[in-house]
Amino acid sequence: MLRQLRAAGRRLTPQRQAVLRIVAESKAVLRPADVYDRAQAAGLRLGLTTVYRTLDILVELGLVRRLHLEDGGPCYAASGQGHRHQLVCSGCGRVVEFTECNLADLHQRLAQRTHFRIENHWLQFSGLCEACQSKAI
């Protein structure tokens, strides 16, 4: 992490370290307000604006992933290493990452049809995890 920050010309501030730790320790996705609330509960002095800016920087560096819930609000989860996609539980917010990605044919067809130079993609599925399915019965 320190190497990635320095390569981007950024410092590892206590605020950045705290935000990353809060996101990394969570088993579920967090909204910026959730990160702020957890920081306050831990006695850390972080402003909500600092949380938003820090999350943007951590996303830019690939340390945190920005996800979107069905209600449209951004939320965040720690990044795994390498190319990954997510399953997000719409009940509890739990995130499961997976690496399967058989999109090469689609990638090529889209690029040819739209004349886009596709540089990246992300895939997110939403639904109910096993525990939330059990609660719904």
C-alpha positions as CSV (number, residue, x, y, z in Angstrom):
1,M,0.0,0.0,0.0
2,L,2.8,2.4,0.9
3,R,4.5,1.7,-2.4
4,Q,1.3,2.4,-4.4
5,L,0.7,5.7,-2.5
6,R,4.3,6.8,-3.1
7,A,4.2,5.8,-6.8
8,A,1.1,8.0,-7.1
9,G,2.9,10.9,-5.3
10,R,0.7,10.5,-2.2
11,R,1.6,10.1,1.5
12,L,0.2,7.5,3.9
13,T,-1.6,9.7,6.3
14,P,-3.2,8.4,9.5
15,Q,-6.6,9.3,7.9
16,R,-5.9,7.2,4.8
17,Q,-4.6,4.3,6.9
18,A,-7.7,4.5,9.1
19,V,-10.2,4.5,6.2
20,L,-8.5,1.6,4.5
21,R,-8.4,-0.4,7.8
22,I,-12.1,0.2,8.4
23,V,-13.0,-0.9,4.8
24,A,-10.7,-3.9,4.9
25,E,-12.0,-5.2,8.2
26,S,-15.7,-5.0,7.1
27,K,-17.3,-8.2,5.7
28,A,-20.0,-6.1,4.0
29,V,-19.9,-3.1,1.8
30,L,-19.8,0.3,3.4
31,R,-21.2,3.7,2.4
32,P,-19.0,6.7,3.1
33,A,-21.3,7.6,6.1
34,D,-20.7,4.1,7.5
35,V,-16.9,4.6,7.3
36,Y,-17.3,8.0,9.0
37,D,-19.5,6.5,11.8
38,R,-17.1,3.7,12.4
39,A,-14.2,6.1,12.6
40,Q,-16.1,8.3,15.1
41,A,-17.0,5.3,17.2
42,A,-13.3,4.3,17.3
43,G,-12.4,7.8,18.5
44,L,-10.8,8.9,15.2
45,R,-11.1,12.5,14.1
46,L,-12.1,12.2,10.4
47,G,-14.4,14.6,8.6
48,L,-16.9,13.2,6.2
49,T,-15.3,15.1,3.3
50,T,-12.0,13.5,4.2
51,V,-13.7,10.1,4.1
52,Y,-15.0,10.8,0.6
53,R,-11.7,12.1,-0.7
54,T,-9.8,9.2,0.8
55,L,-12.1,6.6,-0.7
56,D,-11.7,8.2,-4.1
57,I,-7.9,8.1,-3.7
58,L,-8.0,4.4,-2.5
59,V,-10.2,3.5,-5.5
60,E,-7.9,5.3,-7.9
61,L,-5.0,3.2,-6.5
62,G,-6.9,0.0,-6.7
63,L,-6.9,-0.6,-2.9
64,V,-10.6,-0.3,-2.6
65,R,-13.4,-1.0,-5.0
66,R,-16.4,1.2,-5.6
67,L,-19.7,-0.8,-5.9
68,H,-23.2,0.3,-6.5
69,L,-26.2,-0.9,-4.6
70,E,-29.7,-1.2,-6.1
71,D,-30.7,2.1,-4.5
72,G,-28.0,3.8,-6.6
73,G,-25.7,4.9,-3.8
74,P,-22.0,4.2,-4.0
75,C,-20.5,1.8,-1.5
76,Y,-17.0,0.5,-1.0
77,A,-15.2,-2.8,-0.3
78,A,-11.6,-3.8,0.0
79,S,-10.0,-5.0,-3.2
80,G,-8.7,-8.4,-3.7
81,Q,-5.6,-8.9,-5.8
82,G,-5.9,-9.2,-9.5
83,H,-8.9,-9.1,-11.8
84,R,-12.0,-9.8,-9.7
85,H,-15.8,-9.2,-9.8
86,Q,-18.3,-9.2,-7.0
87,L,-21.5,-10.7,-5.7
88,V,-23.2,-8.3,-3.4
89,C,-26.0,-9.3,-1.0
90,S,-28.9,-6.8,-1.2
91,G,-30.0,-8.0,2.2
92,C,-26.9,-7.7,4.4
93,G,-24.4,-6.1,2.0
94,R,-22.0,-9.0,2.2
95,V,-19.5,-9.1,-0.7
96,V,-18.1,-12.3,-2.3
97,E,-15.4,-11.8,-4.9
98,F,-14.9,-14.2,-7.8
99,T,-12.3,-14.4,-10.6
100,E,-14.2,-16.2,-13.4
101,C,-14.5,-13.8,-16.3
102,N,-15.5,-15.3,-19.7
103,L,-16.1,-12.0,-21.4
104,A,-13.4,-12.0,-24.0
105,D,-15.9,-12.7,-26.9
106,L,-18.3,-10.0,-25.7
107,H,-15.4,-7.6,-25.2
108,Q,-14.3,-8.1,-28.8
109,R,-17.8,-7.8,-30.3
110,L,-18.5,-4.6,-28.4
111,A,-15.2,-3.1,-29.4
112,Q,-15.8,-3.9,-33.1
113,R,-19.5,-2.7,-33.1
114,T,-19.0,0.5,-31.1
115,H,-15.4,1.4,-32.1
116,F,-14.5,1.7,-28.4
117,R,-11.1,0.8,-27.2
118,I,-12.2,-1.0,-24.1
119,E,-9.6,-0.6,-21.3
120,N,-11.4,-2.2,-18.4
121,H,-14.6,-3.6,-17.1
122,W,-16.2,-4.6,-13.8
123,L,-19.0,-7.0,-13.2
124,Q,-21.3,-7.0,-10.1
125,F,-24.2,-9.3,-9.4
126,S,-26.7,-8.5,-6.7
127,G,-29.0,-10.9,-4.9
128,L,-29.5,-12.6,-1.6
129,C,-26.8,-14.6,0.2
130,E,-27.7,-18.0,1.7
131,A,-28.2,-16.5,5.2
132,C,-30.6,-13.7,3.9
133,Q,-32.5,-16.3,1.8
134,S,-33.1,-18.3,5.0
135,K,-34.4,-15.2,6.8
136,A,-36.8,-14.5,3.9
137,I,-38.6,-17.8,4.2
